[in-house]
Amino acid sequence: MKLPRKLQAAALLATLALVVLAYLPGLRGPFVFDDYPNILNNPAVAVTEFTPQALGAAALSNTSGPLGRPLAALSFGIDHYRAGGFYPLAFKLSNLAIHLLNVLLVYALAGRLARRLGAGEMAPTVGLFCALLWGLHPLQLTSVLYVVQRMTSLAATFTLAAMLCWLQARELWAGSGAGGAGDTANVGPVGPTGTSRRASTGEGQTSGYAALTRPTGWLLACGVLFVLGMLSKENAILLPLYLGVIELCLWRWHDTADADHGRRAATWFFAVTLLAPLLVGLALFVWQPGLLLDGYASRPFTLGERLLTEARVLWFYVGLVLLPTPARLGLYHDDIATSTGLLEPWTTLLALDGWLVVLMAALLLRRRAPAFTFGVLWFLAGHVLESTVVPLEIAHEHRNYLPSFGLLFAAVYGVARFARHTGNRRVYAVLGLATALALGFGTFGRAASWHSEETIIEALYRHHPQSASAQQMMGELMLKRYGQPAQAVAHYRRAYELAPWETGYAIRAAWADRAAGEPVPTLAEQDVIAKALRERPLPPTTLIALQSLSDCALAGEAPCRDLTPALLAWLAAAAENPRINAVSLTQVTINYGQICLQTDRFDQGLAWVQSAYRRSSQPVFRLMEANFRMLQGDLDGASAVLDEVRRVPELSATDAGHLAVLRDAIANRRAGAVAGDGPPR
């Protein structure tokens, strides 16, 4: 059934309208969770002047990933400037606009792939249903309403656009234009063998030259988009792998029309973009394995355990794509048990065997069922980075933003072929629309639960009571929003039972206990937490708990002030943990020193920062030493320390500012002593 162009355009506009309606309830929801460190608490993102300096600072302000994701960070800064502040609606509208653009790109890509597979006049219909199902799928919600996940959707935008550029170049190389298997159409003067039909004339030679240079332009555009994608989020580096899947499934190696220039060009392309980086990566791992393995120091699982667990997680993702029920969806999925062996749990071996069977079937059926092969390989390719060796958390839904397209395309294309074979196209079209509407209602209902932080947490807790993160967030809700610290304690302790490696939950429980009027933990209880901080992994949640309690103590809040001696012991224990990374160690050390300054523990603080400087010769520790000496009345000693710091080459602007403040403070104290205001302190 061929759709007229006007009907295609109307159907596509209706698709976009349905996507907007599905997300409408959640657009006025709040910033949540990781939005705070990446956006709200990042002063460089608060762009108030549209100048190169301000925009550059915003772009370079993020520390996520090895590249810093500057394009995503820049877009946050532009949103702040455009809205005149951190208004969630403005940021979420930008996310929705990116998602709508991706729906259009999915429509174009799916239609082109279907045409290449031989769908003919059915190709636009396949593209339309793929865009409809993909755009309305509830699994995509966190990539739209969770503002910081713009990093994922923006990277997908550039990746999808790069794929379309590659397909254009590839078809020009092969000499088949927009046609493909089952098509006879060609573009311009290029014939089915990739050579000019008028090569014997001057005009033909000119046309042939133009045809050969045109793929280069498309390939260059593909490369530029590839780089832009990686500057949005590093998983755009999977583009060559996605293109390799397209090459394997859509171009037949035995086709004579594709055997010369196109095949050779594609071979060189994949040799450069796939084989070379793989060899470089392996060499880098052999040379410096710590670049990968050190990340597992803060995780409660090993590299082997993560790989075993991900086999089960990938099947879980497949289930979410095919049957996204509310009870299975959630912001966190830390209730998935870690696989510690092939039979622990027993489903680990079953999951590995299942993937082996599916992968073998996909490769064996490449010629007979290329769409099935495409769906399997595309899905697995999309998880090569975030679901294998990289030491990330076990599972997150946004990791399926692009990989889910492969499964949906295979399903839609298979149904379209079956409908054409049986002649019941309208029946299956109605079923497809019903499925899309069901997905849309699911997204609408889920978006409605994202209208406030309370409803987000309550929905997560309701559907995932065995999630330690859900229990911890309910504890935060009870303590900070509802003023019920006793109930918060129960949730924190339950979280600690579910994830005993997360010492931060025990710290929060002690904090909430004190807020509820309970006594300060006994020395024995404090020592249990200190021992865990010294010996167990230090995941981000534990370090955040220490930072939050430190901030609370520095603010002088009564429950935290009472916990100051325990907090200092816990910070010291965390600093002794051999698994702590350099950045976290610096922050823990600074927090210890600042609390000593705030509570007049000058001797204790001076000894601490001197020891820290011997371990890591960072100027910030010498500056803190000068501060302690000044407060003890040793102005000459403080000045001598500052003179040493001043001679440090390439002193940072922050440290230079602190140095100037301390010099002024010392000068004021000297002047006060001369004026008879008392002894300098």
LOSEDO-932492 format. One line per 5 residues: number of its first residue (from 1); for each residue x, y, z of C-alpha. Coordinates in nm, 2 decimals, always signed. Layout:
BEGIN
NUM	X:Y:Z; ...
END
This chain:
BEGIN
1	+0.00:+0.00:+0.00; +0.17:+0.32:-0.12; +0.10:+0.63:+0.07; +0.07:+0.95:-0.13; +0.32:+1.22:-0.03
6	+0.06:+1.45:+0.12; -0.08:+1.17:+0.33; +0.27:+1.07:+0.44; +0.33:+1.43:+0.55; +0.00:+1.45:+0.73
11	+0.07:+1.11:+0.91; +0.41:+1.23:+1.01; +0.27:+1.55:+1.16; +0.01:+1.35:+1.34; +0.29:+1.13:+1.48
16	+0.48:+1.44:+1.61; +0.16:+1.57:+1.76; +0.09:+1.24:+1.94; +0.45:+1.24:+2.08; +0.40:+1.59:+2.22
21	+0.07:+1.49:+2.38; +0.22:+1.19:+2.54; +0.49:+1.40:+2.71; +0.27:+1.69:+2.80; +0.20:+1.60:+3.16
26	+0.56:+1.58:+3.26; +0.69:+1.90:+3.09; +0.64:+2.11:+3.40; +0.81:+1.86:+3.62; +1.12:+1.95:+3.83
31	+1.49:+1.90:+3.78; +1.58:+1.57:+3.95; +1.89:+1.38:+4.08; +2.19:+1.42:+3.84; +2.04:+1.74:+3.70
36	+2.17:+1.91:+4.01; +2.55:+1.85:+3.99; +2.55:+1.88:+3.61; +2.32:+2.18:+3.56; +2.18:+2.36:+3.87
41	+2.50:+2.34:+4.08; +2.72:+2.42:+3.79; +2.77:+2.80:+3.79; +2.91:+2.81:+3.44; +2.58:+2.69:+3.30
46	+2.40:+2.99:+3.44; +2.48:+3.19:+3.12; +2.35:+3.55:+3.14; +2.54:+3.70:+2.85; +2.54:+3.56:+2.50
51	+2.92:+3.60:+2.46; +3.19:+3.37:+2.34; +3.35:+3.37:+2.68; +3.03:+3.28:+2.86; +2.93:+3.01:+2.61
56	+3.28:+2.87:+2.61; +3.28:+2.85:+2.99; +2.95:+2.66:+2.98; +3.07:+2.42:+2.72; +3.38:+2.33:+2.91
61	+3.21:+2.31:+3.25; +3.11:+1.95:+3.25; +3.33:+1.67:+3.38; +3.13:+1.37:+3.26; +3.31:+1.13:+3.04
66	+3.66:+1.16:+2.90; +3.56:+1.44:+2.65; +3.34:+1.64:+2.89; +3.04:+1.64:+2.66; +3.08:+2.01:+2.57
71	+2.79:+2.04:+2.32; +2.54:+1.91:+2.57; +2.68:+2.14:+2.84; +2.67:+2.43:+2.59; +2.30:+2.36:+2.52
76	+2.22:+2.37:+2.89; +2.39:+2.72:+2.91; +2.19:+2.84:+2.61; +1.86:+2.72:+2.77; +1.95:+2.91:+3.08
81	+2.02:+3.23:+2.88; +1.70:+3.18:+2.67; +1.48:+3.12:+2.97; +1.64:+3.38:+3.20; +1.70:+3.12:+3.47
86	+1.69:+2.75:+3.57; +1.32:+2.69:+3.47; +1.27:+2.32:+3.41; +1.00:+2.38:+3.14; +1.25:+2.55:+2.91
91	+1.50:+2.27:+2.95; +1.24:+2.00:+2.90; +1.10:+2.16:+2.59; +1.45:+2.16:+2.44; +1.47:+1.79:+2.52
96	+1.13:+1.73:+2.36; +1.23:+1.92:+2.05; +1.54:+1.70:+2.02; +1.33:+1.39:+2.05; +1.09:+1.51:+1.79
101	+1.38:+1.58:+1.55; +1.50:+1.22:+1.62; +1.16:+1.09:+1.54; +1.19:+1.25:+1.19; +1.54:+1.11:+1.15
106	+1.42:+0.76:+1.25; +1.14:+0.79:+0.99; +1.39:+0.88:+0.72; +1.64:+0.61:+0.83; +1.38:+0.33:+0.87
111	+1.22:+0.41:+0.53; +1.56:+0.40:+0.36; +1.66:+0.08:+0.52; +1.32:-0.08:+0.43; +1.36:+0.03:+0.07
116	+1.71:-0.11:+0.06; +1.57:-0.45:+0.19; +1.32:-0.45:-0.10; +1.01:-0.31:+0.07; +0.94:-0.10:-0.24
121	+0.62:+0.11:-0.20; +0.58:-0.02:+0.16; +0.90:+0.16:+0.27; +0.74:+0.49:+0.37; +0.48:+0.29:+0.57
126	+0.75:+0.10:+0.75; +0.93:+0.42:+0.82; +0.62:+0.59:+0.96; +0.53:+0.30:+1.20; +0.89:+0.28:+1.32
131	+0.89:+0.65:+1.39; +0.55:+0.62:+1.56; +0.64:+0.32:+1.79; +0.99:+0.45:+1.87; +0.88:+0.80:+1.94
136	+0.59:+0.70:+2.17; +0.76:+0.42:+2.35; +0.77:+0.46:+2.73; +1.12:+0.34:+2.74; +1.24:+0.67:+2.59
141	+1.09:+0.88:+2.87; +1.40:+0.93:+3.08; +1.59:+1.05:+2.77; +1.33:+1.33:+2.73; +1.20:+1.43:+3.08
146	+1.53:+1.37:+3.27; +1.70:+1.68:+3.15; +2.06:+1.57:+3.19; +1.99:+1.27:+2.96; +1.99:+1.52:+2.67
151	+2.34:+1.40:+2.64; +2.20:+1.07:+2.51; +1.93:+1.21:+2.28; +2.16:+1.48:+2.14; +2.43:+1.23:+2.06
156	+2.16:+1.02:+1.89; +2.06:+1.31:+1.68; +2.41:+1.35:+1.53; +2.44:+0.97:+1.50; +2.12:+0.93:+1.31
161	+2.20:+1.22:+1.08; +2.55:+1.07:+1.02; +2.39:+0.74:+0.92; +2.17:+0.90:+0.66; +2.48:+1.08:+0.51
166	+2.67:+0.75:+0.51; +2.38:+0.57:+0.33; +2.37:+0.84:+0.07; +2.75:+0.81:+0.01; +2.73:+0.43:+0.01
171	+2.45:+0.41:-0.24; +2.63:+0.66:-0.47; +2.95:+0.44:-0.44; +2.75:+0.13:-0.53; +2.59:+0.31:-0.82
176	+2.23:+0.23:-0.70; +2.12:+0.58:-0.60; +1.82:+0.55:-0.37; +1.74:+0.21:-0.49; +1.85:-0.12:-0.34
181	+1.77:-0.49:-0.33; +1.45:-0.53:-0.53; +1.48:-0.17:-0.67; +1.59:-0.07:-1.02; +1.59:+0.30:-0.97
186	+1.91:+0.50:-1.00; +2.02:+0.85:-0.93; +2.15:+1.08:-1.20; +2.38:+0.93:-1.47; +2.51:+0.65:-1.26
191	+2.42:+0.30:-1.38; +2.37:-0.02:-1.19; +2.74:-0.10:-1.20; +2.85:+0.23:-1.06; +2.99:+0.36:-1.39
196	+2.86:+0.64:-1.61; +2.62:+0.56:-1.89; +2.79:+0.83:-2.11; +3.15:+0.76:-2.02; +3.25:+0.78:-2.38
201	+3.17:+1.15:-2.42; +3.31:+1.46:-2.26; +2.98:+1.53:-2.10; +2.97:+1.18:-1.96; +3.32:+1.22:-1.82
206	+3.22:+1.54:-1.64; +2.91:+1.37:-1.50; +3.11:+1.07:-1.39; +3.36:+1.29:-1.21; +3.07:+1.47:-1.03
211	+2.93:+1.13:-0.93; +3.26:+1.02:-0.78; +3.31:+1.34:-0.59; +2.95:+1.36:-0.45; +3.01:+1.06:-0.21
216	+3.31:+1.23:-0.07; +3.10:+1.53:+0.04; +2.84:+1.30:+0.21; +3.12:+1.11:+0.38; +3.27:+1.43:+0.50
221	+2.94:+1.54:+0.64; +2.91:+1.19:+0.81; +3.25:+1.25:+0.97; +3.16:+1.60:+1.10; +2.84:+1.47:+1.25
226	+3.03:+1.18:+1.41; +3.26:+1.42:+1.59; +2.96:+1.64:+1.70; +2.79:+1.33:+1.84; +3.10:+1.23:+2.05
231	+3.11:+1.59:+2.18; +2.75:+1.53:+2.30; +2.81:+1.19:+2.46; +3.08:+0.93:+2.40; +2.85:+0.65:+2.30
236	+2.83:+0.82:+1.96; +3.16:+0.64:+1.90; +2.95:+0.34:+1.81; +2.85:+0.49:+1.48; +3.10:+0.28:+1.28
241	+2.96:-0.03:+1.44; +2.60:+0.06:+1.36; +2.72:+0.13:+1.00; +2.89:-0.21:+1.00; +2.56:-0.37:+1.09
246	+2.39:-0.19:+0.80; +2.67:-0.30:+0.56; +2.65:-0.66:+0.67; +2.27:-0.69:+0.65; +2.17:-0.46:+0.36
251	+2.45:-0.51:+0.11; +2.50:-0.85:-0.04; +2.86:-0.95:-0.10; +2.78:-1.15:-0.41; +2.59:-0.87:-0.59
256	+2.78:-0.78:-0.91; +2.64:-0.42:-0.90; +2.82:-0.37:-0.57; +3.14:-0.56:-0.62; +3.39:-0.29:-0.72
261	+3.42:+0.08:-0.61; +3.15:+0.07:-0.34; +3.27:-0.25:-0.18; +3.64:-0.13:-0.18; +3.55:+0.21:-0.04
266	+3.33:+0.06:+0.24; +3.61:-0.19:+0.32; +3.86:+0.09:+0.37; +3.61:+0.29:+0.57; +3.55:+0.01:+0.82
271	+3.91:-0.08:+0.84; +3.99:+0.28:+0.95; +3.68:+0.34:+1.17; +3.64:-0.01:+1.33; +3.96:-0.21:+1.31
276	+4.21:+0.06:+1.38; +4.04:+0.19:+1.70; +3.99:-0.16:+1.82; +4.36:-0.23:+1.79; +4.45:+0.10:+1.95
281	+4.21:+0.03:+2.24; +4.36:-0.32:+2.30; +4.71:-0.18:+2.29; +4.61:+0.09:+2.54; +4.45:-0.16:+2.77
286	+4.76:-0.38:+2.76; +4.98:-0.08:+2.83; +4.77:+0.08:+3.10; +4.50:-0.16:+3.22; +4.42:+0.08:+3.51
291	+4.24:+0.32:+3.28; +3.96:+0.06:+3.27; +4.01:-0.15:+3.58; +4.05:+0.13:+3.83; +3.69:+0.23:+3.78
296	+3.58:-0.10:+3.94; +3.74:+0.01:+4.27; +3.43:+0.20:+4.36; +3.19:-0.07:+4.24; +3.05:-0.36:+4.44
301	+3.12:-0.60:+4.14; +3.42:-0.71:+3.94; +3.47:-0.69:+3.56; +3.38:-1.05:+3.53; +3.06:-1.02:+3.74
306	+2.95:-0.72:+3.54; +2.99:-0.91:+3.21; +2.79:-1.21:+3.34; +2.52:-0.98:+3.48; +2.48:-0.78:+3.16
311	+2.38:-1.10:+2.97; +2.07:-1.11:+3.19; +2.03:-0.73:+3.17; +2.02:-0.74:+2.79; +1.73:-0.98:+2.80
316	+1.56:-0.75:+3.05; +1.60:-0.47:+2.81; +1.45:-0.68:+2.53; +1.15:-0.74:+2.76; +1.12:-0.36:+2.82
321	+1.11:-0.29:+2.45; +0.85:-0.56:+2.38; +0.64:-0.53:+2.69; +0.70:-0.20:+2.87; +0.46:-0.24:+3.17
326	+0.47:+0.03:+3.44; +0.58:-0.22:+3.71; +0.90:-0.30:+3.51; +1.00:+0.05:+3.42; +1.18:+0.28:+3.66
331	+1.45:+0.54:+3.70; +1.68:+0.29:+3.87; +1.72:-0.08:+3.83; +1.96:-0.16:+4.11; +1.72:-0.44:+4.22
336	+1.87:-0.66:+3.96; +2.09:-0.91:+4.14; +2.46:-0.93:+4.04; +2.57:-1.26:+3.87; +2.86:-1.40:+4.07
341	+2.89:-1.71:+3.86; +2.74:-1.90:+3.57; +2.48:-2.06:+3.81; +2.45:-1.77:+4.06; +2.18:-1.71:+3.97
346	+2.11:-2.00:+3.74; +1.95:-1.76:+3.48; +2.30:-1.63:+3.40; +2.39:-1.94:+3.21; +2.05:-1.95:+3.04
351	+2.09:-1.58:+2.93; +2.44:-1.65:+2.79; +2.31:-1.96:+2.60; +2.01:-1.76:+2.47; +2.23:-1.49:+2.33
356	+2.46:-1.74:+2.17; +2.16:-1.91:+2.00; +2.01:-1.58:+1.89; +2.34:-1.45:+1.75; +2.41:-1.78:+1.56
361	+2.06:-1.77:+1.42; +2.10:-1.40:+1.31; +2.42:-1.48:+1.13; +2.28:-1.79:+0.96; +1.97:-1.61:+0.85
366	+2.14:-1.30:+0.72; +2.04:-1.37:+0.36; +1.69:-1.52:+0.42; +1.59:-1.28:+0.70; +1.82:-0.98:+0.69
371	+1.57:-0.76:+0.89; +1.59:-1.01:+1.18; +1.97:-1.01:+1.16; +1.97:-0.64:+1.15; +1.75:-0.61:+1.46
376	+1.96:-0.84:+1.67; +2.30:-0.70:+1.56; +2.19:-0.34:+1.59; +2.06:-0.40:+1.94; +2.38:-0.57:+2.05
381	+2.60:-0.31:+1.88; +2.42:-0.03:+2.07; +2.51:-0.19:+2.40; +2.88:-0.26:+2.32; +3.00:+0.04:+2.52
386	+2.76:+0.08:+2.82; +2.67:-0.29:+2.87; +3.01:-0.46:+2.86; +3.34:-0.37:+3.02; +3.30:+0.00:+3.12
391	+3.25:+0.02:+3.50; +2.91:+0.19:+3.50; +2.61:+0.10:+3.70; +2.45:-0.23:+3.60; +2.13:-0.10:+3.42
396	+1.97:+0.22:+3.30; +1.68:+0.26:+3.06; +1.83:+0.55:+2.86; +2.09:+0.31:+2.73; +1.82:+0.18:+2.50
401	+1.74:+0.51:+2.33; +1.90:+0.41:+1.99; +1.95:+0.03:+2.04; +1.57:-0.02:+2.07; +1.53:+0.10:+1.71
406	+1.68:-0.22:+1.58; +1.42:-0.44:+1.75; +1.13:-0.22:+1.65; +1.25:-0.20:+1.29; +1.28:-0.57:+1.27
411	+0.93:-0.62:+1.41; +0.76:-0.35:+1.19; +0.94:-0.48:+0.87; +0.85:-0.84:+0.95; +0.48:-0.75:+1.01
416	+0.47:-0.54:+0.69; +0.61:-0.83:+0.48; +0.36:-1.07:+0.63; +0.08:-0.82:+0.57; +0.18:-0.79:+0.21
421	+0.20:-1.16:+0.17; -0.14:-1.23:+0.32; -0.31:-0.93:+0.17; -0.45:-0.80:+0.50; -0.26:-0.48:+0.51
426	-0.54:-0.27:+0.66; -0.59:-0.51:+0.94; -0.23:-0.50:+1.04; -0.22:-0.12:+1.00; -0.50:-0.10:+1.25
431	-0.32:-0.33:+1.49; +0.00:-0.12:+1.45; -0.19:+0.20:+1.53; -0.35:+0.03:+1.83; -0.01:-0.08:+1.95
436	+0.13:+0.28:+1.90; -0.16:+0.43:+2.10; -0.11:+0.18:+2.38; +0.25:+0.28:+2.40; +0.15:+0.64:+2.39
441	-0.09:+0.60:+2.68; +0.18:+0.42:+2.87; +0.42:+0.72:+2.81; +0.14:+0.96:+2.90; +0.07:+0.78:+3.23
446	+0.44:+0.76:+3.31; +0.49:+1.13:+3.22; +0.21:+1.22:+3.46; +0.41:+1.06:+3.74; +0.70:+1.30:+3.66
451	+0.51:+1.62:+3.74; +0.69:+1.64:+4.08; +0.99:+1.50:+4.26; +0.76:+1.34:+4.52; +0.55:+1.15:+4.26
456	+0.87:+1.03:+4.08; +1.01:+0.89:+4.40; +0.68:+0.74:+4.51; +0.63:+0.57:+4.17; +0.98:+0.42:+4.18
461	+0.93:+0.30:+4.54; +0.59:+0.15:+4.45; +0.72:-0.05:+4.16; +1.07:-0.13:+4.29; +1.06:-0.18:+4.67
466	+1.37:-0.40:+4.65; +1.57:-0.11:+4.50; +1.82:+0.04:+4.75; +1.81:+0.36:+4.55; +1.43:+0.38:+4.58
471	+1.45:+0.32:+4.96; +1.72:+0.59:+5.00; +1.52:+0.84:+4.80; +1.21:+0.77:+5.01; +1.42:+0.84:+5.31
476	+1.53:+1.17:+5.16; +1.16:+1.25:+5.10; +1.06:+1.17:+5.45; +1.35:+1.36:+5.61; +1.37:+1.68:+5.39
481	+1.01:+1.72:+5.25; +0.78:+1.56:+5.50; +0.98:+1.62:+5.82; +0.94:+1.26:+5.94; +1.30:+1.16:+6.03
486	+1.19:+0.84:+6.22; +1.04:+0.71:+5.90; +1.34:+0.82:+5.70; +1.56:+0.61:+5.93; +1.36:+0.30:+5.85
491	+1.40:+0.36:+5.47; +1.78:+0.43:+5.51; +1.83:+0.11:+5.71; +1.63:-0.09:+5.46; +1.85:+0.05:+5.18
496	+2.16:-0.05:+5.38; +2.02:-0.41:+5.42; +1.97:-0.43:+5.04; +2.31:-0.28:+4.95; +2.55:-0.33:+5.25
501	+2.84:-0.21:+5.04; +2.68:+0.14:+5.03; +2.81:+0.28:+5.36; +2.64:+0.61:+5.27; +2.31:+0.46:+5.37
506	+2.43:+0.39:+5.72; +2.56:+0.75:+5.74; +2.23:+0.89:+5.64; +2.05:+0.66:+5.89; +2.27:+0.80:+6.17
511	+2.20:+1.16:+6.05; +1.82:+1.10:+6.04; +1.84:+0.92:+6.39; +1.99:+1.24:+6.54; +1.73:+1.46:+6.36
516	+1.46:+1.24:+6.52; +1.61:+1.31:+6.87; +1.79:+0.98:+6.91; +2.14:+0.99:+7.08; +2.46:+1.03:+6.88
521	+2.58:+0.68:+6.77; +2.80:+0.51:+7.02; +3.17:+0.48:+6.96; +3.13:+0.12:+6.87; +2.86:+0.21:+6.61
526	+3.08:+0.49:+6.47; +3.37:+0.25:+6.44; +3.16:+0.01:+6.24; +3.09:+0.28:+5.98; +3.45:+0.39:+5.99
531	+3.57:+0.04:+5.92; +3.34:+0.01:+5.63; +3.46:+0.34:+5.48; +3.81:+0.23:+5.52; +3.78:-0.12:+5.36
536	+3.47:-0.13:+5.13; +3.42:+0.02:+4.79; +3.34:+0.40:+4.79; +3.06:+0.43:+4.53; +2.93:+0.78:+4.44
541	+2.64:+0.75:+4.68; +2.87:+0.70:+4.98; +3.09:+1.00:+4.88; +2.77:+1.21:+4.83; +2.65:+1.12:+5.18
546	+2.98:+1.23:+5.33; +2.97:+1.55:+5.13; +2.61:+1.62:+5.23; +2.68:+1.56:+5.60; +2.99:+1.78:+5.57
551	+2.78:+2.06:+5.41; +2.52:+2.03:+5.69; +2.79:+2.04:+5.96; +2.95:+2.35:+5.80; +2.61:+2.52:+5.79
556	+2.58:+2.47:+6.17; +2.26:+2.26:+6.17; +2.21:+2.11:+6.51; +2.19:+1.73:+6.42; +2.50:+1.75:+6.20
561	+2.69:+1.97:+6.45; +2.64:+1.69:+6.71; +2.78:+1.44:+6.47; +3.10:+1.64:+6.40; +3.34:+1.42:+6.59
566	+3.20:+1.11:+6.42; +3.21:+1.29:+6.08; +3.58:+1.37:+6.12; +3.65:+1.01:+6.20; +3.45:+0.90:+5.90
571	+3.63:+1.14:+5.66; +3.97:+1.02:+5.79; +3.86:+0.66:+5.73; +3.75:+0.73:+5.38; +4.08:+0.91:+5.31
576	+4.26:+0.59:+5.41; +4.07:+0.37:+5.17; +4.31:+0.25:+4.90; +4.03:+0.25:+4.64; +3.94:+0.62:+4.67
581	+4.02:+0.82:+4.36; +4.23:+1.13:+4.35; +3.94:+1.38:+4.30; +3.74:+1.23:+4.59; +4.04:+1.22:+4.81
586	+4.10:+1.59:+4.76; +3.74:+1.67:+4.84; +3.73:+1.45:+5.15; +4.06:+1.61:+5.27; +3.93:+1.96:+5.21
591	+3.61:+1.89:+5.40; +3.80:+1.76:+5.70; +4.01:+2.08:+5.70; +3.71:+2.31:+5.66; +3.52:+2.14:+5.95
596	+3.83:+2.18:+6.17; +3.84:+2.55:+6.08; +3.47:+2.59:+6.15; +3.49:+2.42:+6.49; +3.82:+2.58:+6.61
601	+4.01:+2.25:+6.59; +4.32:+2.44:+6.48; +4.59:+2.20:+6.60; +4.40:+1.89:+6.46; +4.34:+2.07:+6.13
606	+4.70:+2.19:+6.09; +4.83:+1.84:+6.14; +4.58:+1.70:+5.89; +4.65:+1.94:+5.61; +5.03:+1.90:+5.66
611	+4.99:+1.53:+5.63; +4.77:+1.57:+5.32; +5.03:+1.79:+5.16; +5.30:+1.53:+5.21; +5.08:+1.28:+5.03
616	+4.98:+1.51:+4.75; +5.16:+1.84:+4.70; +4.85:+2.04:+4.60; +4.87:+2.41:+4.67; +4.52:+2.41:+4.83
621	+4.66:+2.21:+5.13; +4.94:+2.47:+5.18; +4.68:+2.75:+5.17; +4.48:+2.57:+5.44; +4.79:+2.53:+5.64
626	+4.85:+2.91:+5.62; +4.50:+2.97:+5.73; +4.54:+2.75:+6.04; +4.87:+2.92:+6.13; +4.71:+3.26:+6.09
631	+4.42:+3.16:+6.32; +4.67:+3.03:+6.58; +4.85:+3.36:+6.57; +5.16:+3.25:+6.38; +5.15:+3.53:+6.12
636	+5.51:+3.49:+6.02; +5.47:+3.12:+5.96; +5.15:+3.18:+5.76; +5.33:+3.44:+5.55; +5.62:+3.21:+5.48
641	+5.38:+2.94:+5.36; +5.21:+3.18:+5.13; +5.54:+3.29:+4.99; +5.61:+2.93:+4.90; +5.27:+2.89:+4.74
646	+5.32:+3.21:+4.54; +5.63:+3.06:+4.37; +5.43:+2.76:+4.25; +5.43:+2.76:+3.86; +5.09:+2.78:+3.69
651	+4.89:+2.85:+4.00; +4.52:+2.81:+3.93; +4.30:+3.12:+3.93; +4.10:+2.98:+4.23; +4.42:+2.91:+4.44
656	+4.55:+3.26:+4.34; +4.23:+3.42:+4.46; +4.25:+3.23:+4.80; +4.62:+3.34:+4.83; +4.52:+3.70:+4.79
661	+4.24:+3.68:+5.04; +4.48:+3.52:+5.30; +4.75:+3.78:+5.24; +4.49:+4.06:+5.31; +4.37:+3.88:+5.62
666	+4.72:+3.85:+5.76; +4.79:+4.22:+5.68; +4.47:+4.32:+5.86; +4.57:+4.11:+6.16; +4.91:+4.27:+6.17
671	+4.76:+4.62:+6.15; +4.52:+4.53:+6.43; +4.80:+4.41:+6.65; +4.99:+4.74:+6.59; +4.69:+4.94:+6.67
676	+4.66:+4.77:+7.00; +4.35:+4.57:+6.92; +4.50:+4.27:+7.09; +4.74:+3.99:+7.00; +4.73:+3.87:+6.64
681	+4.54:+3.55:+6.59
END
